[in-house]
Amino acid sequence: MLVSAGRGWRPLGHFLALRPVRWVADPLYRLIARNRSHLPGGTPYCSLPQSARDAQ
């Protein structure tokens, strides 16, 4: 999506697509997504239901 956004976003999109960057970014994204309700600005709407948390 960043690559197709053009302008200044294209280089960032290509950078994030590099394998070494993806190896770090993918697990980091999953970690942040699992704990997003605990981050500043998190709301109860960000929290996963207990059944979904148990499945992880």
PyMOL Python script that loads the backbone (N, CA, C, O; Angstrom):
from pymol import cmd

cmd.read_pdbstr("""\
ATOM      1  N   MET A   1       0.820  -1.173   0.000  1.00  0.00           N
ATOM      2  CA  MET A   1       0.000   0.000   0.000  1.00  0.00           C
ATOM      3  C   MET A   1       0.877   1.254   0.000  1.00  0.00           C
ATOM      4  O   MET A   1       0.582   2.224  -0.698  1.00  0.00           O
ATOM      5  N   LEU A   2       1.945   1.229   0.780  1.00  0.00           N
ATOM      6  CA  LEU A   2       2.828   2.394   0.804  1.00  0.00           C
ATOM      7  C   LEU A   2       3.500   2.610  -0.544  1.00  0.00           C
ATOM      8  O   LEU A   2       3.676   3.749  -0.977  1.00  0.00           O
ATOM      9  N   VAL A   3       3.877   1.520  -1.211  1.00  0.00           N
ATOM     10  CA  VAL A   3       4.529   1.639  -2.517  1.00  0.00           C
ATOM     11  C   VAL A   3       3.595   2.298  -3.515  1.00  0.00           C
ATOM     12  O   VAL A   3       4.018   3.147  -4.299  1.00  0.00           O
ATOM     13  N   SER A   4       2.335   1.915  -3.489  1.00  0.00           N
ATOM     14  CA  SER A   4       1.384   2.492  -4.438  1.00  0.00           C
ATOM     15  C   SER A   4       0.922   3.892  -4.036  1.00  0.00           C
ATOM     16  O   SER A   4       0.310   4.593  -4.841  1.00  0.00           O
ATOM     17  N   ALA A   5       1.212   4.308  -2.792  1.00  0.00           N
ATOM     18  CA  ALA A   5       0.809   5.642  -2.339  1.00  0.00           C
ATOM     19  C   ALA A   5       1.640   6.732  -3.015  1.00  0.00           C
ATOM     20  O   ALA A   5       1.223   7.888  -3.087  1.00  0.00           O
ATOM     21  N   GLY A   6       2.829   6.349  -3.512  1.00  0.00           N
ATOM     22  CA  GLY A   6       3.642   7.314  -4.238  1.00  0.00           C
ATOM     23  C   GLY A   6       4.354   8.297  -3.333  1.00  0.00           C
ATOM     24  O   GLY A   6       4.422   8.129  -2.115  1.00  0.00           O
ATOM     25  N   ARG A   7       4.878   9.320  -3.965  1.00  0.00           N
ATOM     26  CA  ARG A   7       5.604  10.412  -3.315  1.00  0.00           C
ATOM     27  C   ARG A   7       6.603   9.908  -2.292  1.00  0.00           C
ATOM     28  O   ARG A   7       7.413   9.038  -2.615  1.00  0.00           O
ATOM     29  N   GLY A   8       6.577  10.411  -1.095  1.00  0.00           N
ATOM     30  CA  GLY A   8       7.555  10.059  -0.073  1.00  0.00           C
ATOM     31  C   GLY A   8       7.321   8.700   0.565  1.00  0.00           C
ATOM     32  O   GLY A   8       8.199   8.190   1.261  1.00  0.00           O
ATOM     33  N   TRP A   9       6.166   8.110   0.344  1.00  0.00           N
ATOM     34  CA  TRP A   9       5.840   6.830   0.963  1.00  0.00           C
ATOM     35  C   TRP A   9       6.469   5.641   0.248  1.00  0.00           C
ATOM     36  O   TRP A   9       6.717   4.604   0.863  1.00  0.00           O
ATOM     37  N   ARG A  10       6.725   5.786  -1.040  1.00  0.00           N
ATOM     38  CA  ARG A  10       7.253   4.667  -1.837  1.00  0.00           C
ATOM     39  C   ARG A  10       8.559   4.104  -1.277  1.00  0.00           C
ATOM     40  O   ARG A  10       8.660   2.887  -1.126  1.00  0.00           O
ATOM     41  N   PRO A  11       9.578   4.936  -0.957  1.00  0.00           N
ATOM     42  CA  PRO A  11      10.813   4.365  -0.403  1.00  0.00           C
ATOM     43  C   PRO A  11      10.580   3.631   0.922  1.00  0.00           C
ATOM     44  O   PRO A  11      11.201   2.598   1.173  1.00  0.00           O
ATOM     45  N   LEU A  12       9.705   4.149   1.756  1.00  0.00           N
ATOM     46  CA  LEU A  12       9.395   3.484   3.018  1.00  0.00           C
ATOM     47  C   LEU A  12       8.745   2.128   2.761  1.00  0.00           C
ATOM     48  O   LEU A  12       9.056   1.153   3.445  1.00  0.00           O
ATOM     49  N   GLY A  13       7.858   2.059   1.793  1.00  0.00           N
ATOM     50  CA  GLY A  13       7.219   0.793   1.439  1.00  0.00           C
ATOM     51  C   GLY A  13       8.226  -0.232   0.950  1.00  0.00           C
ATOM     52  O   GLY A  13       8.137  -1.404   1.315  1.00  0.00           O
ATOM     53  N   HIS A  14       9.174   0.184   0.140  1.00  0.00           N
ATOM     54  CA  HIS A  14      10.209  -0.735  -0.341  1.00  0.00           C
ATOM     55  C   HIS A  14      11.122  -1.170   0.804  1.00  0.00           C
ATOM     56  O   HIS A  14      11.533  -2.329   0.866  1.00  0.00           O
ATOM     57  N   PHE A  15      11.436  -0.249   1.702  1.00  0.00           N
ATOM     58  CA  PHE A  15      12.276  -0.583   2.853  1.00  0.00           C
ATOM     59  C   PHE A  15      11.598  -1.633   3.734  1.00  0.00           C
ATOM     60  O   PHE A  15      12.235  -2.599   4.153  1.00  0.00           O
ATOM     61  N   LEU A  16      10.317  -1.444   4.012  1.00  0.00           N
ATOM     62  CA  LEU A  16       9.590  -2.386   4.866  1.00  0.00           C
ATOM     63  C   LEU A  16       9.407  -3.749   4.211  1.00  0.00           C
ATOM     64  O   LEU A  16       9.138  -4.731   4.903  1.00  0.00           O
ATOM     65  N   ALA A  17       9.549  -3.826   2.891  1.00  0.00           N
ATOM     66  CA  ALA A  17       9.399  -5.097   2.183  1.00  0.00           C
ATOM     67  C   ALA A  17      10.685  -5.920   2.177  1.00  0.00           C
ATOM     68  O   ALA A  17      10.663  -7.086   1.782  1.00  0.00           O
ATOM     69  N   LEU A  18      11.805  -5.339   2.606  1.00  0.00           N
ATOM     70  CA  LEU A  18      13.063  -6.075   2.640  1.00  0.00           C
ATOM     71  C   LEU A  18      12.983  -7.199   3.677  1.00  0.00           C
ATOM     72  O   LEU A  18      12.431  -7.013   4.761  1.00  0.00           O
ATOM     73  N   ARG A  19      13.537  -8.362   3.334  1.00  0.00           N
ATOM     74  CA  ARG A  19      13.437  -9.520   4.232  1.00  0.00           C
ATOM     75  C   ARG A  19      13.949  -9.262   5.642  1.00  0.00           C
ATOM     76  O   ARG A  19      13.245  -9.580   6.600  1.00  0.00           O
ATOM     77  N   PRO A  20      15.145  -8.700   5.814  1.00  0.00           N
ATOM     78  CA  PRO A  20      15.606  -8.498   7.201  1.00  0.00           C
ATOM     79  C   PRO A  20      14.677  -7.587   8.000  1.00  0.00           C
ATOM     80  O   PRO A  20      14.486  -7.783   9.200  1.00  0.00           O
ATOM     81  N   VAL A  21      14.112  -6.609   7.340  1.00  0.00           N
ATOM     82  CA  VAL A  21      13.194  -5.689   8.027  1.00  0.00           C
ATOM     83  C   VAL A  21      11.902  -6.426   8.363  1.00  0.00           C
ATOM     84  O   VAL A  21      11.371  -6.268   9.462  1.00  0.00           O
ATOM     85  N   ARG A  22      11.389  -7.234   7.425  1.00  0.00           N
ATOM     86  CA  ARG A  22      10.158  -7.991   7.677  1.00  0.00           C
ATOM     87  C   ARG A  22      10.338  -8.986   8.802  1.00  0.00           C
ATOM     88  O   ARG A  22       9.412  -9.206   9.582  1.00  0.00           O
ATOM     89  N   TRP A  23      11.530  -9.601   8.904  1.00  0.00           N
ATOM     90  CA  TRP A  23      11.785 -10.573   9.969  1.00  0.00           C
ATOM     91  C   TRP A  23      11.623  -9.936  11.347  1.00  0.00           C
ATOM     92  O   TRP A  23      11.213 -10.600  12.299  1.00  0.00           O
ATOM     93  N   VAL A  24      11.943  -8.660  11.447  1.00  0.00           N
ATOM     94  CA  VAL A  24      11.795  -7.947  12.710  1.00  0.00           C
ATOM     95  C   VAL A  24      10.395  -7.342  12.816  1.00  0.00           C
ATOM     96  O   VAL A  24       9.772  -7.402  13.876  1.00  0.00           O
ATOM     97  N   ALA A  25       9.905  -6.767  11.732  1.00  0.00           N
ATOM     98  CA  ALA A  25       8.638  -6.042  11.764  1.00  0.00           C
ATOM     99  C   ALA A  25       7.434  -6.952  11.998  1.00  0.00           C
ATOM    100  O   ALA A  25       6.520  -6.576  12.733  1.00  0.00           O
ATOM    101  N   ASP A  26       7.412  -8.140  11.392  1.00  0.00           N
ATOM    102  CA  ASP A  26       6.254  -9.017  11.538  1.00  0.00           C
ATOM    103  C   ASP A  26       6.034  -9.459  12.989  1.00  0.00           C
ATOM    104  O   ASP A  26       4.925  -9.303  13.499  1.00  0.00           O
ATOM    105  N   PRO A  27       7.050 -10.005  13.674  1.00  0.00           N
ATOM    106  CA  PRO A  27       6.824 -10.383  15.076  1.00  0.00           C
ATOM    107  C   PRO A  27       6.538  -9.173  15.972  1.00  0.00           C
ATOM    108  O   PRO A  27       5.748  -9.255  16.912  1.00  0.00           O
ATOM    109  N   LEU A  28       7.193  -8.050  15.664  1.00  0.00           N
ATOM    110  CA  LEU A  28       6.950  -6.845  16.450  1.00  0.00           C
ATOM    111  C   LEU A  28       5.508  -6.379  16.287  1.00  0.00           C
ATOM    112  O   LEU A  28       4.875  -5.970  17.260  1.00  0.00           O
ATOM    113  N   TYR A  29       4.982  -6.438  15.062  1.00  0.00           N
ATOM    114  CA  TYR A  29       3.592  -6.049  14.830  1.00  0.00           C
ATOM    115  C   TYR A  29       2.644  -6.951  15.620  1.00  0.00           C
ATOM    116  O   TYR A  29       1.698  -6.470  16.244  1.00  0.00           O
ATOM    117  N   ARG A  30       2.904  -8.276  15.590  1.00  0.00           N
ATOM    118  CA  ARG A  30       2.043  -9.209  16.329  1.00  0.00           C
ATOM    119  C   ARG A  30       2.078  -8.921  17.828  1.00  0.00           C
ATOM    120  O   ARG A  30       1.045  -8.979  18.495  1.00  0.00           O
ATOM    121  N   LEU A  31       3.261  -8.611  18.359  1.00  0.00           N
ATOM    122  CA  LEU A  31       3.395  -8.281  19.773  1.00  0.00           C
ATOM    123  C   LEU A  31       2.585  -7.035  20.122  1.00  0.00           C
ATOM    124  O   LEU A  31       1.864  -7.011  21.120  1.00  0.00           O
ATOM    125  N   ILE A  32       2.709  -6.019  19.305  1.00  0.00           N
ATOM    126  CA  ILE A  32       1.968  -4.773  19.548  1.00  0.00           C
ATOM    127  C   ILE A  32       0.471  -5.010  19.409  1.00  0.00           C
ATOM    128  O   ILE A  32      -0.311  -4.507  20.215  1.00  0.00           O
ATOM    129  N   ALA A  33       0.061  -5.769  18.398  1.00  0.00           N
ATOM    130  CA  ALA A  33      -1.365  -6.029  18.190  1.00  0.00           C
ATOM    131  C   ALA A  33      -1.969  -6.793  19.366  1.00  0.00           C
ATOM    132  O   ALA A  33      -3.102  -6.523  19.763  1.00  0.00           O
ATOM    133  N   ARG A  34      -1.216  -7.751  19.927  1.00  0.00           N
ATOM    134  CA  ARG A  34      -1.719  -8.524  21.067  1.00  0.00           C
ATOM    135  C   ARG A  34      -1.867  -7.673  22.306  1.00  0.00           C
ATOM    136  O   ARG A  34      -2.711  -7.961  23.155  1.00  0.00           O
ATOM    137  N   ASN A  35      -1.065  -6.632  22.430  1.00  0.00           N
ATOM    138  CA  ASN A  35      -1.053  -5.823  23.651  1.00  0.00           C
ATOM    139  C   ASN A  35      -1.555  -4.402  23.432  1.00  0.00           C
ATOM    140  O   ASN A  35      -1.290  -3.520  24.248  1.00  0.00           O
ATOM    141  N   ARG A  36      -2.270  -4.174  22.348  1.00  0.00           N
ATOM    142  CA  ARG A  36      -2.688  -2.808  22.023  1.00  0.00           C
ATOM    143  C   ARG A  36      -3.596  -2.193  23.077  1.00  0.00           C
ATOM    144  O   ARG A  36      -3.620  -0.971  23.223  1.00  0.00           O
ATOM    145  N   SER A  37      -4.339  -3.004  23.812  1.00  0.00           N
ATOM    146  CA  SER A  37      -5.226  -2.435  24.838  1.00  0.00           C
ATOM    147  C   SER A  37      -4.433  -1.904  26.026  1.00  0.00           C
ATOM    148  O   SER A  37      -4.968  -1.133  26.823  1.00  0.00           O
ATOM    149  N   HIS A  38      -3.175  -2.299  26.162  1.00  0.00           N
ATOM    150  CA  HIS A  38      -2.343  -1.840  27.275  1.00  0.00           C
ATOM    151  C   HIS A  38      -1.512  -0.613  26.915  1.00  0.00           C
ATOM    152  O   HIS A  38      -0.884  -0.014  27.788  1.00  0.00           O
ATOM    153  N   LEU A  39      -1.501  -0.238  25.659  1.00  0.00           N
ATOM    154  CA  LEU A  39      -0.713   0.914  25.220  1.00  0.00           C
ATOM    155  C   LEU A  39      -1.437   2.214  25.552  1.00  0.00           C
ATOM    156  O   LEU A  39      -2.659   2.227  25.699  1.00  0.00           O
ATOM    157  N   PRO A  40      -0.687   3.303  25.671  1.00  0.00           N
ATOM    158  CA  PRO A  40      -1.330   4.591  25.924  1.00  0.00           C
ATOM    159  C   PRO A  40      -2.380   4.894  24.848  1.00  0.00           C
ATOM    160  O   PRO A  40      -2.130   4.727  23.654  1.00  0.00           O
ATOM    161  N   GLY A  41      -3.530   5.333  25.283  1.00  0.00           N
ATOM    162  CA  GLY A  41      -4.614   5.634  24.357  1.00  0.00           C
ATOM    163  C   GLY A  41      -5.471   4.421  24.047  1.00  0.00           C
ATOM    164  O   GLY A  41      -6.453   4.532  23.312  1.00  0.00           O
ATOM    165  N   GLY A  42      -5.115   3.251  24.598  1.00  0.00           N
ATOM    166  CA  GLY A  42      -5.902   2.036  24.374  1.00  0.00           C
ATOM    167  C   GLY A  42      -7.261   2.147  25.033  1.00  0.00           C
ATOM    168  O   GLY A  42      -7.405   2.746  26.099  1.00  0.00           O
ATOM    169  N   THR A  43      -8.226   1.578  24.401  1.00  0.00           N
ATOM    170  CA  THR A  43      -9.588   1.603  24.930  1.00  0.00           C
ATOM    171  C   THR A  43     -10.081   0.170  25.094  1.00  0.00           C
ATOM    172  O   THR A  43      -9.452  -0.755  24.580  1.00  0.00           O
ATOM    173  N   PRO A  44     -11.179  -0.031  25.791  1.00  0.00           N
ATOM    174  CA  PRO A  44     -11.733  -1.384  25.903  1.00  0.00           C
ATOM    175  C   PRO A  44     -12.059  -1.988  24.530  1.00  0.00           C
ATOM    176  O   PRO A  44     -12.076  -3.211  24.386  1.00  0.00           O
ATOM    177  N   TYR A  45     -12.314  -1.155  23.534  1.00  0.00           N
ATOM    178  CA  TYR A  45     -12.617  -1.653  22.195  1.00  0.00           C
ATOM    179  C   TYR A  45     -11.403  -2.321  21.555  1.00  0.00           C
ATOM    180  O   TYR A  45     -11.547  -3.115  20.626  1.00  0.00           O
ATOM    181  N   CYS A  46     -10.200  -1.998  22.054  1.00  0.00           N
ATOM    182  CA  CYS A  46      -8.974  -2.593  21.522  1.00  0.00           C
ATOM    183  C   CYS A  46      -8.726  -3.987  22.103  1.00  0.00           C
ATOM    184  O   CYS A  46      -7.931  -4.753  21.559  1.00  0.00           O
ATOM    185  N   SER A  47      -9.390  -4.309  23.183  1.00  0.00           N
ATOM    186  CA  SER A  47      -9.151  -5.569  23.866  1.00  0.00           C
ATOM    187  C   SER A  47      -9.799  -6.734  23.130  1.00  0.00           C
ATOM    188  O   SER A  47     -10.915  -6.622  22.623  1.00  0.00           O
ATOM    189  N   LEU A  48      -9.082  -7.856  23.079  1.00  0.00           N
ATOM    190  CA  LEU A  48      -9.642  -9.074  22.486  1.00  0.00           C
ATOM    191  C   LEU A  48     -10.535  -9.764  23.507  1.00  0.00           C
ATOM    192  O   LEU A  48     -10.287  -9.671  24.709  1.00  0.00           O
ATOM    193  N   PRO A  49     -11.568 -10.452  23.045  1.00  0.00           N
ATOM    194  CA  PRO A  49     -12.362 -11.240  23.981  1.00  0.00           C
ATOM    195  C   PRO A  49     -11.495 -12.332  24.620  1.00  0.00           C
ATOM    196  O   PRO A  49     -10.501 -12.758  24.031  1.00  0.00           O
ATOM    197  N   GLN A  50     -11.867 -12.779  25.810  1.00  0.00           N
ATOM    198  CA  GLN A  50     -11.074 -13.768  26.532  1.00  0.00           C
ATOM    199  C   GLN A  50     -10.870 -15.035  25.697  1.00  0.00           C
ATOM    200  O   GLN A  50      -9.783 -15.611  25.724  1.00  0.00           O
ATOM    201  N   SER A  51     -11.875 -15.476  24.965  1.00  0.00           N
ATOM    202  CA  SER A  51     -11.744 -16.687  24.156  1.00  0.00           C
ATOM    203  C   SER A  51     -10.664 -16.534  23.086  1.00  0.00           C
ATOM    204  O   SER A  51      -9.946 -17.490  22.791  1.00  0.00           O
ATOM    205  N   ALA A  52     -10.544 -15.356  22.513  1.00  0.00           N
ATOM    206  CA  ALA A  52      -9.504 -15.116  21.496  1.00  0.00           C
ATOM    207  C   ALA A  52      -8.132 -15.060  22.142  1.00  0.00           C
ATOM    208  O   ALA A  52      -7.151 -15.504  21.545  1.00  0.00           O
ATOM    209  N   ARG A  53      -8.044 -14.510  23.379  1.00  0.00           N
ATOM    210  CA  ARG A  53      -6.757 -14.460  24.070  1.00  0.00           C
ATOM    211  C   ARG A  53      -6.309 -15.871  24.459  1.00  0.00           C
ATOM    212  O   ARG A  53      -5.120 -16.184  24.407  1.00  0.00           O
ATOM    213  N   ASP A  54      -7.257 -16.715  24.846  1.00  0.00           N
ATOM    214  CA  ASP A  54      -6.923 -18.085  25.225  1.00  0.00           C
ATOM    215  C   ASP A  54      -6.429 -18.893  24.033  1.00  0.00           C
ATOM    216  O   ASP A  54      -5.612 -19.799  24.196  1.00  0.00           O
ATOM    217  N   ALA A  55      -6.912 -18.577  22.842  1.00  0.00           N
ATOM    218  CA  ALA A  55      -6.546 -19.302  21.628  1.00  0.00           C
ATOM    219  C   ALA A  55      -5.114 -19.004  21.209  1.00  0.00           C
ATOM    220  O   ALA A  55      -4.520 -19.776  20.455  1.00  0.00           O
ATOM    221  N   GLN A  56      -4.554 -17.907  21.681  1.00  0.00           N
ATOM    222  CA  GLN A  56      -3.188 -17.545  21.290  1.00  0.00           C
ATOM    223  C   GLN A  56      -2.273 -18.342  22.111  1.00  0.00           C
ATOM    224  O   GLN A  56      -1.055 -18.220  21.973  1.00  0.00           O
TER     225      GLN A  56
END
""", "prot")
cmd.dss("prot")
cmd.show_as("cartoon", "prot")
cmd.util.cbc("prot")
cmd.orient("prot")
